[in-house]
Amino acid sequence: MSHHPLLDAVVAASTGATPQSSKQILLERATQMLASLQAQASNAATPERVRGKLAVFEASLEETRARLQERMLDPVFLLNAVGEAMGRSRLISQPVVSFLQVGLYFFGLEQIERRWPSQAAAYSSIHADHLAECLSRDGLKAILQKAQHRQAQGRAFCLSWHYLNGLRRAYFAHCRESCDALDHARSGEVLDSVPMEDAAADSAFERTDFLLRLFRNELTPVQRWIYLAKNRSALEAAGEPDALSRLLAEAGEALPDADLGWVEIAARLGINEKTAKREYLSALHSILRASAQRVYGSGVIGNTYVRRILDSLAATIREKDLRLKDNNTGRGMGVLVEKWQVALRFVLSHERISA
């Protein structure tokens, strides 16, 4: 088996892609996949049956490349080409699964932002768990079965649509479970004894009180000041004047009436911009971590998406340059803060939260 022509094309495309972008990350993983499969095919210890699968896998990729030319190296086309090759060869290999894990992760996030921005909180949480299910042993077998069924009919298999349809079904299942839980909860004796409007108001008050305590106990004075300086307008728009007044009173140093930029914040505090950004991200990490521990307890956080955002924040804070220059990486300041907001909304909306 020889992957040299395709491997060379993938390496060249990876070199020309935007550094640290999702496309470059995916092409780098594709390079690793192809190199690993090539090494496996050339290894004398590889069983003949596996060699046959590898040869069919390569032939399928080369056929797709001949048809699509340079378009095959687009992330979605590359994902679908690998899915088609899996179906034809019946090959399930760790390098292929690793490639799909990265490719479907970025593909899912991009589709959520484009198709369902208003349901991003629910979809993003479901996406993390659905991806693990899709790439489990049973999930991979289902991919092969679906691909072979389509190919037997003379039709193309589109892995991206297969994943997207599964994500959509998982979302509707989540909605049905939520509705069922709400139906049962509203018929209970405890909630029947409390008007729904009053219960909602009490819940909102307790949640606000919890966040105020968290803000006071988990953040340093510098982190509180930076957070308020960056989010003054958002807090005012949230319609919580009493909460905002208490936050401003506890911030200590006087705050401006409008949001500040990083240059202004750094100048006010006498620090550099990178330090200010690091303190801000540390504040976000502390808020999300404490909120998640409130919901899930002090052990392992029970939601994959929330854990991933906490890990991303921690990794970014540890980086010397913060890796904030390219938002296409998914770790730029704007993208990272948006993901943090999604994770925090999910945690605060969790049914087990009591404050």
CORBEL-V545991 format. One record per run of one state. SS is the DSSP state (a for helix, b for strand, c for the rest). FROM is the first residue (numbers start at 1). TO is the last residue. Records with the same first field share a line. If there is no record, write none. Layout:
SS: FROM-TO / FROM-TO
This chain:
c: 1-3 / 17-21 / 43-47 / 74-74 / 90-93 / 116-116 / 135-136 / 153-158 / 187-188 / 193-195 / 219-220 / 238-240 / 251-261 / 270-272 / 297-303 / 319-326 / 330-332 / 349-355
a: 4-16 / 22-42 / 48-73 / 75-89 / 94-115 / 117-134 / 137-152 / 159-186 / 189-192 / 196-218 / 221-237 / 241-250 / 262-269 / 273-296 / 304-318 / 327-329 / 333-348
